[in-house]
Amino acid sequence: MQRKSLLSQISQLNKLHFRFNRYSFSSEKTQNLPLFPDKNDDPLYSDVPKPRTDKSERKPYPTPMKELIKRAKQEKELRKAQPCRLLEHPPANGLLVPELVDVAHRVHQAREFLLSGLSKLVRVIPVQRCKFCSEVHIGSVGHEIRTCTGPESGSRSAAHVWRKGGVVDVVTFPKCFHLYDRVGKPRVVHDERHSVKRIPAVLELCIQAGIDIQKYPSKRRTKPVYSIEGRIVDFESVAGMDEIESNFFWENLDGSGTGELTRDSNSELNDEEKNLTELSIRAMDSWFEMITGLKKIMEKYSVWTCGYCPEVQVGPKGHKVRMCKASKHQSRNGLHAWQEATIDDLVRPNYVWHARNLNGPPPHNDLKRYYGKAPAAVELCVQAGAPVPDQYRSMMRLDVVPPERDEVDLVA
């Protein structure tokens, strides 16, 4: 009996010793290695973007849901504490943000020059687009990568059917409803869907941020508005305030169309800038200036997108037009599921495969894991002679040497 009890005690000690060693080993590992490694350790690293596999799922929220709930609770408590209060901070009070007015003008000017430059580059650098899907390729011959998701793609083994493309295929600016009074009437209802104009969302964001275009008037206030139990009330006299002339010389600029060019933007393309390389460099600079400015404006001015479809709306709230045809739209009666938008929702970059040699063989399907990607506008400028920007070097996989077609089976 003593021997059995002694053996049982020894076995229990061995178990405790094993558990202690396992705990100490795991604690050392967790101290040395982070549980979730930070993906932003290298700000210049960005991998090839992957498209959404399941379009029935909602887009990820840019701001965590806990933070959104916290903000809603704070606004509710503030509304109870002060039912009638004067809104102090622009643009929620109807006034413009002074430091963003100049940014809006520069963004609008950069967008106009970008469209002008890309329209000239497309005449020299061929652009191909698929007949059945939104795939785009920069080169004289379309790539051979089988990623088509259009009609009857299964019968073609997901192969693309290429045709000639244009500027609209290189960069896309989604449209939204134009708001005359972004604070007094922030929503467009379903019955107004045909009477309210739709313009590019980038242009609408610039108009709300401070630029004045005669074709698309916008109400400008001189005094802040009040919030009474969550409703906006404007006590300012509206007589003679509907149309306020701007002191900026950009007031007559008009950029209503996605591919429409203005005389002012074309006049900037003087004889010295007709060189293809210089034109591509200036177009690349305009691209980054536009993106950087839009990010600054979006920090103050709200932009919304549907969580299931690509619809975009600029303003304090999303519209109420029942036009959503994406997943679960029956349960919402066709209304959009609005959430905070990102820069990719406002300016769709349309990522394309990077071709190392424009006149060489097109990218092959068996070697697609060795190819990189870049926004179509950036790829077009690079093929025209502009240097590769540092932000897209890793995404374009310039440090990867793809094997030849006959060497695919030899590569691990």
Rosetta blueprint (number, residue, H / E / L):
1 M L
2 Q H
3 R H
4 K H
5 S H
6 L H
7 L H
8 S H
9 Q H
10 I H
11 S H
12 Q H
13 L H
14 N H
15 K H
16 L H
17 H H
18 F H
19 R H
20 F H
21 N H
22 R H
23 Y H
24 S H
25 F H
26 S H
27 S H
28 E H
29 K H
30 T H
31 Q H
32 N H
33 L L
34 P L
35 L L
36 F L
37 P L
38 D L
39 K L
40 N L
41 D L
42 D L
43 P L
44 L L
45 Y L
46 S L
47 D L
48 V L
49 P L
50 K L
51 P L
52 R L
53 T L
54 D L
55 K L
56 S L
57 E L
58 R L
59 K L
60 P L
61 Y L
62 P L
63 T L
64 P L
65 M H
66 K H
67 E H
68 L H
69 I H
70 K H
71 R H
72 A H
73 K H
74 Q H
75 E H
76 K H
77 E H
78 L H
79 R H
80 K H
81 A H
82 Q L
83 P L
84 C E
85 R E
86 L E
87 L L
88 E L
89 H L
90 P L
91 P L
92 A L
93 N L
94 G L
95 L L
96 L L
97 V L
98 P H
99 E H
100 L H
101 V H
102 D H
103 V H
104 A H
105 H H
106 R H
107 V H
108 H H
109 Q H
110 A H
111 R H
112 E H
113 F H
114 L H
115 L H
116 S H
117 G H
118 L H
119 S H
120 K H
121 L H
122 V L
123 R L
124 V L
125 I L
126 P L
127 V E
128 Q E
129 R E
130 C E
131 K L
132 F L
133 C L
134 S L
135 E L
136 V E
137 H E
138 I E
139 G L
140 S L
141 V L
142 G L
143 H L
144 E L
145 I L
146 R L
147 T L
148 C L
149 T L
150 G L
151 P L
152 E L
153 S L
154 G L
155 S L
156 R L
157 S L
158 A L
159 A L
160 H L
161 V L
162 W E
163 R E
164 K E
165 G L
166 G L
167 V H
168 V H
169 D H
170 V H
171 V L
172 T E
173 F L
174 P L
175 K E
176 C E
177 F E
178 H L
179 L L
180 Y L
181 D L
182 R L
183 V L
184 G L
185 K L
186 P L
187 R L
188 V L
189 V L
190 H H
191 D H
192 E H
193 R L
194 H L
195 S L
196 V L
197 K L
198 R E
199 I E
200 P E
201 A H
202 V H
203 L H
204 E H
205 L H
206 C H
207 I H
208 Q H
209 A H
210 G L
211 I L
212 D L
213 I E
214 Q L
215 K L
216 Y E
217 P L
218 S L
219 K L
220 R L
221 R L
222 T L
223 K L
224 P L
225 V L
226 Y E
227 S E
228 I E
229 E L
230 G L
231 R E
232 I E
233 V E
234 D L
235 F L
236 E L
237 S L
238 V L
239 A L
240 G L
241 M L
242 D L
243 E L
244 I L
245 E L
246 S L
247 N L
248 F L
249 F L
250 W L
251 E L
252 N L
253 L L
254 D L
255 G L
256 S L
257 G L
258 T L
259 G L
260 E L
261 L L
262 T L
263 R H
264 D H
265 S H
266 N H
267 S H
268 E L
269 L L
270 N L
271 D H
272 E H
273 E H
274 K H
275 N L
276 L H
277 T H
278 E H
279 L H
280 S H
281 I H
282 R H
283 A H
284 M H
285 D H
286 S H
287 W H
288 F H
289 E H
290 M H
291 I H
292 T H
293 G H
294 L H
295 K H
296 K H
297 I H
298 M H
299 E L
300 K L
301 Y L
302 S L
303 V E
304 W E
305 T E
306 C E
307 G L
308 Y L
309 C L
310 P L
311 E L
312 V E
313 Q E
314 V E
315 G L
316 P L
317 K L
318 G L
319 H L
320 K L
321 V L
322 R L
323 M L
324 C L
325 K L
326 A L
327 S L
328 K L
329 H L
330 Q L
331 S L
332 R L
333 N L
334 G L
335 L L
336 H L
337 A L
338 W E
339 Q E
340 E E
341 A L
342 T L
343 I H
344 D H
345 D H
346 L H
347 V L
348 R E
349 P L
350 N L
351 Y E
352 V E
353 W E
354 H L
355 A L
356 R L
357 N L
358 L L
359 N L
360 G L
361 P L
362 P L
363 P L
364 H L
365 N H
366 D H
367 L H
368 K H
369 R H
370 Y H
371 Y L
372 G L
373 K E
374 A E
375 P E
376 A H
377 A H
378 V H
379 E H
380 L H
381 C H
382 V H
383 Q H
384 A L
385 G L
386 A L
387 P L
388 V L
389 P L
390 D H
391 Q H
392 Y H
393 R H
394 S H
395 M H
396 M H
397 R L
398 L L
399 D L
400 V L
401 V L
402 P L
403 P L
404 E L
405 R H
406 D H
407 E H
408 V H
409 D H
410 L H
411 V L
412 A L
